[in-house]
Amino acid sequence: MCLTTDALVLFLNLTNPDLIAAEAGRITVHATERDAVWVLTDDDLWCTMAPQIDRLARFD
C-alpha cells in the first residue's frame, strides 16, 4: 500500500503522536498488534507492507 506525502501526513495527523517514530525516509507507527513501517520510495510515495503482513499473520 502506498500513499502520497499529503495523504500520509493526513493519516499521521489522526494518529497519536506518541505512537510515531521518524527518521530520514522512514516512519514507524507503533500499532497495537505490530509496527507499521512506511518507507519513502524513489517515486516520492510512502509505502508499507503492513496490510500484507497482517493478512499473513492471520494464517499463523
HELIX and SHEET records of a PDB file:
HELIX    1   1 THR A    5  ASN A   13  1                                   9    
HELIX    2   2 PRO A   17  LEU A   19  5                                   3    
HELIX    3   3 ALA A   50  ALA A   57  1                                   8    
SHEET    1   A 5 CYS A   2  LEU A   3  0                                        
SHEET    2   A 5 TRP A  46  CYS A  47 -1                                        
SHEET    3   A 5 ASP A  35  LEU A  40 -1                                        
SHEET    4   A 5 ARG A  26  HIS A  30 -1                                        
SHEET    5   A 5 ILE A  20  GLU A  23 -1                                        
END                                                                             
